[in-house]
Amino acid sequence: MRFAHLRRADSTEAKLAVVDGADAILVSDLLPDAPATLQQLIEGGDELLASVRRALESVDAPRHPLDGWDFDSAVLAPPAVLAVGLNYAAHSSELGLKTDAAPTVFTLWPNSLTGHGATTSWPRELSEAVDYEAELGVLIGVPTKDVPESEALSRVWGYTVVNDITARNVQFAEAQWSRCKSFDGFTPTGPVAVTADEIADPQDLHIWTVVDGHTVQDATTGQMVRSVAALIAHLSQSLTLLPGTLISTGSPGGAGYSRDPQIFLRDRSTVTVGIDGIGELTTHCRMIG
């Protein structure tokens, strides 16, 4: 199943919906005590998801064309957003950074979350070196602690697309990476979150980025240094991964910083990152000042 948070253009209230082709069915039209957000749906466990599945088959709920709605972030108020850096050898090399024996892990702040089709803006005085990073996002389904790699994928609720937008000048000026990647709107996710059964193998997905009509990243998730299962197993050794936790699993080669000439997101740039089986996530850019 495919879920999204949708808003009418004249409203700030996001509604959880099942996306079916070009239509959406509001979860509130399927169940009397429906979850209002994806986080609530995930926390409800397998039983709640099964109830939504059954209702979708048995309830004659209204269908709404998607073109009448705006997308909010695929995840709203997750317990944590954990990002993994340097998880593709080509990206590590192009940034002149070393892939260490253990994953590079940092957090992204909730103000950075935004949805498909949104406009992300930032002050020119803070950065004229804003970069794109296509990433596979993984959503944890159950409390996960000390899980072996062989069982880690069983703890995954689903997947989404993430654009890990980065102010490179800030990244290389500071010892930590959270601020450079957590400007307002710097973590678009979506347009949908798909349940784990929709993705047969998270290491066999085409992942790409298009900036202003030009393909700049083109890879597969099979090129990860550490697989999704390996990342979950590693992270769960030191902390309990709570339901709804989003793990952004790193970006392949082709970042704008490493190109000659460099390609950065400019005022009025449009960037689309996509992953087969999940969808395409578009962000419009405005550089202010």
RAVEN-V917785 format. One record per run of one state. SS is the DSSP state (A for helix, B for strand, O for the rest). FROM is the first residue (numbers start at 1). TO is the last residue. If there is no record, write none. Layout:
# RAVEN-V917785
{{SS,FROM,TO} {SS,FROM,TO}}
This chain:
# RAVEN-V917785
{{O,1,1} {B,2,7} {O,8,14} {B,15,20} {O,21,22} {B,23,26} {A,27,29} {O,30,37} {A,38,43} {O,44,44} {A,45,58} {O,59,63} {B,64,65} {A,66,68} {O,69,69} {B,70,71} {O,72,80} {B,81,85} {O,86,87} {B,88,88} {A,89,94} {O,95,103} {B,104,107} {O,108,109} {A,110,112} {B,113,114} {O,115,118} {B,119,123} {O,124,129} {B,130,131} {O,132,133} {B,134,140} {O,141,143} {B,144,144} {O,145,148} {A,149,155} {B,156,164} {O,165,165} {B,166,167} {A,168,171} {O,172,178} {A,179,181} {O,182,186} {B,187,195} {A,196,198} {O,199,205} {B,206,211} {O,212,213} {B,214,220} {A,221,223} {B,224,224} {O,225,227} {A,228,235} {O,236,240} {B,241,241} {O,242,245} {B,246,251} {O,252,255} {A,256,258} {O,259,269} {B,270,275} {O,276,278} {B,279,288} {O,289,289}}
